[in-house]
């Protein structure tokens, strides 16, 4: 991303930029004019793209939630969600197979 597309946000309604600095002094808040979104950068690298373009307390909560210090917890949450999704997919496949075997569904050949 070219720096000229990033507009530094020096002040905002909820002081998100200042609150980010309290979390980590390297954080910088920008508005990406090309993509039409707010972004949080640290040491020149994109850390987080703000969803829905709204700067509010949810941004601060998300930044705290995704900090490297919490990486193990975030990875555990992802793995748990993946296991749950896999179990749900297996259950749906089994239900479809049982329905097909019992003649409840027409098979397309």
DSSP file (Angstrom, degrees, kcal/mol; ACC not computed):
  #  RESIDUE AA STRUCTURE BP1 BP2  ACC     N-H-->O    O-->H-N    N-H-->O    O-->H-N    TCO  KAPPA ALPHA  PHI   PSI    X-CA   Y-CA   Z-CA
    1    1 A X              0   0    0      0, 0.0     2,-0.2     0, 0.0     5,-0.0   0.000 360.0 360.0 360.0 131.1    0.0    0.0    0.0
    2    2 A X    >   -     0   0    0      1,-0.1     3,-1.6     2,-0.0     4,-0.4  -0.561 360.0-131.3 -76.9 139.7    1.4    3.4   -0.9
    3    3 A X  G >  S+     0   0    0      1,-0.3     3,-1.5    -2,-0.2    -1,-0.1   0.786 102.7  66.8 -61.8 -29.6    1.6    5.8    2.0
    4    4 A X  G 3  S+     0   0    0      1,-0.3    -1,-0.3     3,-0.1    29,-0.1   0.704  95.9  57.4 -69.2 -15.8   -0.1    8.6    0.0
    5    5 A X  G <  S+     0   0    0     -3,-1.6    28,-2.7    28,-0.1     2,-0.6   0.606  94.0  80.5 -84.4 -12.5   -3.3    6.6    0.1
    6    6 A X  E <   -A   32   0A   0     -3,-1.5     2,-0.6    -4,-0.4    26,-0.2  -0.855  65.1-163.8-100.2 119.7   -3.2    6.5    3.9
    7    7 A X  E     -A   31   0A   0     24,-3.0    24,-2.7    -2,-0.6     2,-0.1  -0.903  22.8-124.6-103.3 118.1   -4.5    9.6    5.6
    8    8 A X  E     -A   30   0A   0     -2,-0.6     2,-0.8    22,-0.2    22,-0.3  -0.371  16.0-139.3 -61.9 136.1   -3.4    9.9    9.3
    9    9 A X        +     0   0    0     20,-2.6    20,-0.3     1,-0.2     3,-0.1  -0.871  25.3 174.8 -97.6 110.4   -6.4   10.3   11.6
   10   10 A X        +     0   0    0     -2,-0.8     2,-0.3     1,-0.3    -1,-0.2   0.746  66.6  10.3 -91.5 -24.5   -5.3   12.8   14.2
   11   11 A X        +     0   0    0      6,-0.1     2,-0.3     7,-0.0    -1,-0.3  -0.988  63.2 176.8-152.6 147.4   -8.6   13.1   16.1
   12   12 A X    >   -     0   0    0     -2,-0.3     3,-1.5    -3,-0.1    -3,-0.0  -0.946  44.5 -97.3-146.4 165.4  -11.9   11.3   16.1
   13   13 A X  T 3  S+     0   0    0     -2,-0.3    43,-0.1     1,-0.3    -1,-0.1   0.844 121.3  32.8 -54.6 -42.9  -15.2   11.4   18.0
   14   14 A X  T 3  S-     0   0    0     41,-0.2    -1,-0.3    -3,-0.0     5,-0.1   0.214 107.0-116.0-104.0  14.8  -14.4    8.6   20.5
   15   15 A X    <>  +     0   0    0     -3,-1.5     4,-2.4     1,-0.1     5,-0.2   0.841  59.0 155.1  55.7  37.1  -10.6    9.3   20.7
   16   16 A X  H  >  +     0   0    0      1,-0.2     4,-2.4     2,-0.2     5,-0.2   0.911  68.5  55.1 -60.8 -43.3   -9.9    5.8   19.2
   17   17 A X  H  > S+     0   0    0      1,-0.2     4,-1.5     2,-0.2    -1,-0.2   0.908 110.8  44.4 -56.8 -44.3   -6.4    7.0   18.0
   18   18 A X  H  > S+     0   0    0      1,-0.2     4,-1.3     2,-0.2    -1,-0.2   0.899 112.4  51.6 -67.6 -40.7   -5.4    8.1   21.5
   19   19 A X  H  X S+     0   0    0     -4,-2.4     4,-1.2     1,-0.2    -2,-0.2   0.837 105.7  56.0 -67.1 -32.0   -6.8    4.9   23.1
   20   20 A X  H  X S+     0   0    0     -4,-2.4     4,-2.5     1,-0.2     3,-0.4   0.904 103.4  54.5 -64.0 -40.5   -4.8    2.8   20.6
   21   21 A X  H  < S+     0   0    0     -4,-1.5    -1,-0.2     1,-0.2    -2,-0.2   0.828 103.0  57.2 -62.5 -31.9   -1.6    4.6   21.7
   22   22 A X  H  < S+     0   0    0     -4,-1.3    -1,-0.2     1,-0.2    -2,-0.2   0.850 109.4  45.4 -67.1 -33.3   -2.4    3.6   25.3
   23   23 A X  H  < S-     0   0    0     -4,-1.2     2,-0.3    -3,-0.4    -2,-0.2   0.929 139.2  -7.1 -73.4 -47.0   -2.5   -0.1   24.2
   24   24 A X    ><  -     0   0    0     -4,-2.5     3,-2.0    -5,-0.1    -1,-0.3  -0.905  59.0-144.0-154.7 120.3    0.7    0.1   22.2
   25   25 A X  T 3  S+     0   0    0     -2,-0.3    -4,-0.1     1,-0.3    -3,-0.1   0.652  98.7  64.3 -61.6 -16.2    2.6    3.3   21.4
   26   26 A X  T 3  S+     0   0    0     -6,-0.1    17,-0.7    -5,-0.1    -1,-0.3   0.667  77.4 109.2 -81.6 -16.0    3.5    1.9   17.9
   27   27 A X  E <   - B   0  42A   0     -3,-2.0     2,-0.4    -7,-0.3    15,-0.2  -0.370  46.0-175.1 -66.8 136.2   -0.2    1.9   16.8
   28   28 A X  E     - B   0  41A   0     13,-2.8    13,-2.7    -2,-0.1     2,-0.5  -0.992  16.3-140.6-130.1 140.0   -1.2    4.5   14.2
   29   29 A X  E     + B   0  40A   0     -2,-0.4   -20,-2.6   -20,-0.3     2,-0.3  -0.877  27.1 172.0-104.5 129.2   -4.7    5.1   12.9
   30   30 A X  E     -AB   8  39A   0      9,-2.8     9,-2.8    -2,-0.5     2,-0.5  -0.910  31.8-134.1-130.7 157.2   -5.2    5.8    9.2
   31   31 A X  E     -AB   7  38A   0    -24,-2.7   -24,-3.0    -2,-0.3     2,-0.9  -0.979  22.7-142.9-107.4 124.0   -8.0    6.2    6.7
   32   32 A X  E  >> -AB   6  37A   0      5,-3.8     4,-1.9    -2,-0.5     5,-1.3  -0.771  13.7-169.3 -88.7 105.1   -7.3    4.3    3.6
   33   33 A X  T  45S+     0   0    0    -28,-2.7    -1,-0.2    -2,-0.9   -27,-0.1   0.829  83.2  52.9 -66.1 -33.4   -8.7    6.6    0.8
   34   34 A X  T  45S+     0   0    0    -29,-0.4    -1,-0.2     1,-0.2   -28,-0.1   0.917 121.1  29.9 -69.3 -43.3   -8.3    3.9   -1.9
   35   35 A X  T  45S-     0   0    0      2,-0.2    -2,-0.2   -30,-0.2    -1,-0.2   0.554 102.0-128.3 -95.1  -9.8  -10.2    1.2    0.0
   36   36 A X  T  <5 +     0   0    0     -4,-1.9     2,-0.3     1,-0.2    -3,-0.2   0.905  68.6 105.9  65.6  43.3  -12.5    3.5    2.0
   37   37 A X  E   <S-B   32   0A   0     -5,-1.3    -5,-3.8    15,-0.0     2,-0.3  -0.970  70.9-107.6-147.5 161.4  -11.8    2.1    5.4
   38   38 A X  E     -B   31   0A   0     12,-0.4    12,-2.7    -2,-0.3     2,-0.3  -0.684  36.9-168.9 -87.2 146.2   -9.9    2.8    8.6
   39   39 A X  E     -BC  30  49A   0     -9,-2.8    -9,-2.8    -2,-0.3     2,-0.5  -0.981  17.9-142.5-137.5 149.1   -6.8    0.9    9.3
   40   40 A X  E     -BC  29  48A   0      8,-3.0     7,-3.4    -2,-0.3     8,-1.7  -0.959  24.3-175.5-112.2 125.4   -4.5    0.4   12.3
   41   41 A X  E     -BC  28  46A   0    -13,-2.7   -13,-2.8    -2,-0.5     2,-0.4  -0.862  12.0-166.6-118.7 152.6   -0.8    0.1   11.5
   42   42 A X  E >  S-BC  27  45A   0      3,-2.4     3,-2.0    -2,-0.3   -15,-0.2  -0.983  78.5  -9.0-138.6 128.8    2.2   -0.6   13.8
   43   43 A X  T 3  S-     0   0    0    -17,-0.7     3,-0.1    -2,-0.4   -16,-0.1   0.838 130.7 -55.4  53.1  36.6    5.8   -0.1   12.6
   44   44 A X  T 3  S+     0   0    0      1,-0.2     2,-0.4   -16,-0.0    -1,-0.3   0.428 115.1 111.7  82.5  -0.6    4.5    0.5    9.1
   45   45 A X  E <  S-C   42   0A   0     -3,-2.0    -3,-2.4     1,-0.0    -1,-0.2  -0.874  74.3-109.1-111.3 139.5    2.6   -2.8    8.8
   46   46 A X  E     +C   41   0A   0     -2,-0.4    -5,-0.3    -5,-0.2     3,-0.1  -0.449  38.0 170.4 -63.6 128.4   -1.1   -3.2    8.7
   47   47 A X  E     +     0   0A   0     -7,-3.4     2,-0.3     1,-0.4    -6,-0.2   0.737  63.5   1.0-106.7 -38.2   -2.4   -4.8   11.9
   48   48 A X  E     -C   40   0A   0     -8,-1.7    -8,-3.0     2,-0.0     2,-0.5  -0.965  52.9-145.6-157.6 133.1   -6.2   -4.5   11.6
   49   49 A X  E     -C   39   0A   0     -2,-0.3     2,-0.5   -10,-0.2   -10,-0.2  -0.901  35.2-121.5 -97.1 129.0   -8.7   -3.2    9.0
   50   50 A X    >   -     0   0    0    -12,-2.7     3,-1.0    -2,-0.5   -12,-0.4  -0.576  26.5-132.0 -76.2 119.5  -11.7   -1.7   10.8
   51   51 A X  G >  S+     0   0    0     -2,-0.5     3,-1.2     1,-0.2    -1,-0.1  -0.403  84.0   8.9 -70.9 147.9  -14.9   -3.5    9.8
   52   52 A X  G 3  S-     0   0    0      1,-0.3    -1,-0.2    -2,-0.1     3,-0.1   0.509 109.8 -97.7  62.5   6.1  -17.9   -1.4    8.8
   53   53 A X  G <  S+     0   0    0     -3,-1.0     2,-0.5     1,-0.2    -1,-0.3   0.672  82.3 135.3  64.4  19.2  -15.8    1.8    8.8
   54   54 A X    <   -     0   0    0     -3,-1.2     2,-0.8   -16,-0.1    -1,-0.2  -0.874  45.3-152.1-107.1 129.3  -16.9    2.8   12.3
   55   55 A X        +     0   0    0     -2,-0.5   -41,-0.2    -3,-0.1     2,-0.2  -0.859  48.3 113.1 -97.9 107.9  -14.5    4.0   14.9
   56   56 A X  S >> S-     0   0    0     -2,-0.8     3,-1.4   -43,-0.1     4,-1.0  -0.831  83.0 -61.5-154.9-167.6  -15.9    3.2   18.3
   57   57 A X  H 3> S+     0   0    0      1,-0.3     4,-2.4    -2,-0.2     5,-0.2   0.749 122.1  68.2 -61.5 -24.9  -15.3    1.1   21.4
   58   58 A X  H 3> S+     0   0    0      1,-0.2     4,-2.4     2,-0.2    -1,-0.3   0.852  96.4  54.7 -63.8 -32.8  -15.6   -2.1   19.3
   59   59 A X  H <> S+     0   0    0     -3,-1.4     4,-2.4     2,-0.2    -1,-0.2   0.938 109.0  46.7 -65.1 -46.2  -12.4   -1.2   17.6
   60   60 A X  H  X S+     0   0    0     -4,-1.0     4,-2.4     1,-0.2    -2,-0.2   0.920 112.8  49.9 -61.5 -44.2  -10.5   -0.9   20.9
   61   61 A X  H  X S+     0   0    0     -4,-2.4     4,-2.3     1,-0.2    -1,-0.2   0.904 111.3  48.9 -61.9 -41.8  -12.0   -4.2   22.1
   62   62 A X  H  X S+     0   0    0     -4,-2.4     4,-1.8     2,-0.2    -1,-0.2   0.890 109.7  51.6 -66.5 -39.6  -11.0   -6.0   18.8
   63   63 A X  H  < S+     0   0    0     -4,-2.4     4,-0.3     1,-0.2    -2,-0.2   0.939 112.8  45.1 -63.1 -45.9   -7.4   -4.7   19.0
   64   64 A X  H >< S+     0   0    0     -4,-2.4     3,-1.0     1,-0.2    -2,-0.2   0.902 112.2  53.1 -62.9 -39.9   -7.1   -5.9   22.6
   65   65 A X  H 3< S+     0   0    0     -4,-2.3    -1,-0.2     1,-0.2    -2,-0.2   0.822 112.7  43.0 -65.0 -33.4   -8.6   -9.2   21.7
   66   66 A X  T 3< S+     0   0    0     -4,-1.8    -1,-0.2    -3,-0.2    -2,-0.2   0.262  81.3 131.2-102.3  11.9   -6.2   -9.9   18.8
   67   67 A X  S X  S-     0   0    0     -3,-1.0     3,-2.0    -4,-0.3     4,-0.1  -0.277  70.1-114.2 -63.0 152.1   -3.0   -8.8   20.4
   68   68 A X  G >  S+     0   0    0      1,-0.3     3,-1.8     2,-0.2     4,-0.3   0.785 114.3  67.6 -59.6 -29.2    0.0  -11.2   20.1
   69   69 A X  G 3  S+     0   0    0      1,-0.3    -1,-0.3     2,-0.1     3,-0.2   0.760 104.1  44.9 -63.3 -22.5   -0.1  -11.8   23.8
   70   70 A X  G <> S+     0   0    0     -3,-2.0     4,-2.5     1,-0.2    -1,-0.3   0.211  78.2 114.3-103.2  13.6   -3.5  -13.5   23.3
   71   71 A X  H <> S+     0   0    0     -3,-1.8     4,-2.8     1,-0.2     5,-0.2   0.877  74.9  52.0 -55.8 -43.5   -2.4  -15.5   20.3
   72   72 A X  H  > S+     0   0    0     -4,-0.3     4,-2.2    -3,-0.2    -1,-0.2   0.916 111.9  46.5 -60.6 -42.7   -2.7  -18.9   22.0
   73   73 A X  H  > S+     0   0    0     -3,-0.3     4,-2.3     2,-0.2    -2,-0.2   0.909 112.5  49.6 -66.3 -42.4   -6.3  -18.0   23.1
   74   74 A X  H  X S+     0   0    0     -4,-2.5     4,-2.3     1,-0.2    -2,-0.2   0.922 111.6  48.8 -63.2 -43.9   -7.2  -16.8   19.7
   75   75 A X  H  X S+     0   0    0     -4,-2.8     4,-2.6    -5,-0.2    -1,-0.2   0.888 110.1  51.7 -63.9 -38.8   -5.9  -20.0   18.0
   76   76 A X  H  X S+     0   0    0     -4,-2.2     4,-2.5    -5,-0.2    -1,-0.2   0.914 109.6  50.0 -61.3 -43.2   -7.7  -22.1   20.6
   77   77 A X  H  X S+     0   0    0     -4,-2.3     4,-2.2     2,-0.2    -2,-0.2   0.906 111.8  48.1 -62.1 -41.7  -11.0  -20.3   19.7
   78   78 A X  H  X S+     0   0    0     -4,-2.3     4,-2.4     2,-0.2    -2,-0.2   0.930 112.3  48.2 -64.7 -45.7  -10.4  -20.8   16.0
   79   79 A X  H  X S+     0   0    0     -4,-2.6     4,-2.4     1,-0.2    -2,-0.2   0.891 111.2  50.7 -63.0 -39.9   -9.6  -24.5   16.5
   80   80 A X  H  X S+     0   0    0     -4,-2.5     4,-2.2     2,-0.2    -1,-0.2   0.914 111.0  48.6 -63.5 -43.3  -12.7  -25.0   18.6
   81   81 A X  H  X S+     0   0    0     -4,-2.2     4,-2.3     2,-0.2    -2,-0.2   0.883 111.1  50.8 -64.7 -38.6  -14.9  -23.2   16.0
   82   82 A X  H  X S+     0   0    0     -4,-2.4     4,-2.4     2,-0.2    -2,-0.2   0.912 110.1  49.0 -65.6 -42.7  -13.4  -25.4   13.2
   83   83 A X  H  X S+     0   0    0     -4,-2.4     4,-2.4     2,-0.2    -2,-0.2   0.913 111.8  49.5 -62.4 -41.9  -14.1  -28.6   15.2
   84   84 A X  H  X S+     0   0    0     -4,-2.2     4,-2.2     1,-0.2    -2,-0.2   0.912 111.5  48.3 -63.8 -42.9  -17.6  -27.5   15.8
   85   85 A X  H  X S+     0   0    0     -4,-2.3     4,-2.3     2,-0.2    -1,-0.2   0.889 111.1  51.0 -64.9 -39.4  -18.2  -26.7   12.1
   86   86 A X  H  X S+     0   0    0     -4,-2.4     4,-2.4     2,-0.2    -2,-0.2   0.910 110.0  49.2 -65.4 -42.2  -16.7  -30.1   11.1
   87   87 A X  H  X S+     0   0    0     -4,-2.4     4,-2.3     1,-0.2    -2,-0.2   0.912 111.7  49.4 -62.8 -41.9  -19.0  -31.9   13.5
   88   88 A X  H  X S+     0   0    0     -4,-2.2     4,-2.3     2,-0.2    -2,-0.2   0.898 111.3  49.0 -64.6 -40.4  -22.0  -30.0   12.2
   89   89 A X  H  X S+     0   0    0     -4,-2.3     4,-2.3     2,-0.2    -2,-0.2   0.906 111.4  49.4 -65.8 -41.5  -21.1  -30.8    8.6
   90   90 A X  H  X S+     0   0    0     -4,-2.4     4,-2.5     2,-0.2    -2,-0.2   0.903 110.6  50.9 -63.0 -41.2  -20.6  -34.5    9.4
   91   91 A X  H  X S+     0   0    0     -4,-2.3     4,-2.5     2,-0.2    -2,-0.2   0.919 110.9  48.0 -63.3 -44.2  -24.0  -34.6   11.2
   92   92 A X  H  X S+     0   0    0     -4,-2.3     4,-2.3     2,-0.2    -2,-0.2   0.904 112.2  49.6 -63.2 -41.0  -25.7  -33.0    8.1
   93   93 A X  H  X S+     0   0    0     -4,-2.3     4,-2.4     2,-0.2    -2,-0.2   0.910 111.7  48.5 -64.6 -41.9  -24.0  -35.5    5.8
   94   94 A X  H  X S+     0   0    0     -4,-2.5     4,-2.7     2,-0.2    -2,-0.2   0.908 110.9  50.5 -64.3 -42.5  -25.1  -38.4    7.9
   95   95 A X  H  X S+     0   0    0     -4,-2.5     4,-2.2     2,-0.2    -2,-0.2   0.898 111.4  48.2 -63.0 -40.1  -28.7  -37.1    8.1
   96   96 A X  H  X S+     0   0    0     -4,-2.3     4,-2.3     2,-0.2    -2,-0.2   0.906 112.4  49.1 -66.3 -40.6  -28.8  -36.8    4.3
   97   97 A X  H  X S+     0   0    0     -4,-2.4     4,-2.4     2,-0.2    -2,-0.2   0.919 111.9  48.1 -65.0 -43.2  -27.3  -40.2    3.8
   98   98 A X  H  X S+     0   0    0     -4,-2.7     4,-1.8     1,-0.2     6,-0.2   0.899 112.1  49.8 -63.5 -40.6  -29.9  -41.8    6.2
   99   99 A X  H  <>S+     0   0    0     -4,-2.2     5,-2.0     2,-0.2     6,-1.0   0.893 111.1  49.3 -64.8 -40.0  -32.7  -39.9    4.5
  100  100 A X  H ><5S+     0   0    0     -4,-2.3     3,-0.8     1,-0.2    -2,-0.2   0.901 111.7  48.9 -66.3 -40.6  -31.5  -41.2    1.1
  101  101 A X  H 3<5S+     0   0    0     -4,-2.4    -1,-0.2     1,-0.2    -2,-0.2   0.816 109.1  52.0 -69.5 -30.3  -31.3  -44.8    2.3
  102  102 A X  T 3<5S-     0   0    0     -4,-1.8    -1,-0.2    -5,-0.2    -2,-0.2   0.499 116.5-113.4 -85.6  -1.8  -34.7  -44.7    3.9
  103  103 A X  T < 5S+     0   0    0     -3,-0.8    -3,-0.2    -4,-0.4    -2,-0.1   0.565  82.5 122.9  85.2   8.6  -36.2  -43.4    0.6
  104  104 A X  S   <S+     0   0    0     -5,-2.0     2,-0.4    -6,-0.2    -4,-0.2   0.766  71.2  48.8 -73.4 -24.4  -37.2  -40.0    1.9
  105  105 A X  S    S-     0   0    0     -6,-1.0     2,-0.4    -9,-0.1    -2,-0.1  -0.913  86.0-122.3-117.3 143.7  -35.1  -38.3   -0.7
  106  106 A X        -     0   0    0     -2,-0.4     2,-0.4     1,-0.0    -6,-0.1  -0.664  26.5-134.5 -78.7 133.8  -35.1  -39.0   -4.5
  107  107 A X        -     0   0    0     -2,-0.4     2,-0.7    -7,-0.1    -1,-0.0  -0.765  11.3-141.2 -90.3 136.4  -31.7  -39.9   -5.8
  108  108 A X              0   0    0     -2,-0.4    -2,-0.0     1,-0.1    -1,-0.0  -0.872 360.0 360.0-100.0 114.9  -30.6  -38.1   -9.0
  109  109 A X              0   0    0     -2,-0.7    -1,-0.1     0, 0.0    -2,-0.0   0.342 360.0 360.0-122.5 360.0  -28.7  -40.4  -11.3
